[in-house]
Amino acid sequence: MFNDLYRKAHLRPSSKVQHAWRSDGITYILMEVVSGVALAYAWHNMSDIKDWIIVQLRDYVAQIRALDPPGYGAVTFVVGGAL
């Protein structure tokens, strides 16, 4: 539900949450795979739009960081650490 609200509010492509669960005090979220080429593989061919991509990614991360969490806890990478 939260992911759907975010997607509708921001009108940007994002993966859909497939399953979320909590185990041993840790919350896990499994999301669908979004089709496309990973940026790491395409980056070397993007000479004229790299600056634009960096600005877009910075804005996306800022939007995610600005969201209020629905409850106590943190959102991190699957291996831990800040987004």
HELIX and SHEET records of a PDB file:
HELIX    1   1 PHE A    2  HIS A   10  1                                   9    
HELIX    2   2 LEU A   39  ALA A   42  1                                   4    
HELIX    3   3 TRP A   43  ASN A   45  5                                   3    
HELIX    4   4 LYS A   50  ALA A   66  1                                  17    
SHEET    1   A 2 VAL A  17  SER A  23  0                                        
SHEET    2   A 2 ILE A  26  MET A  31 -1                                        
END                                                                             
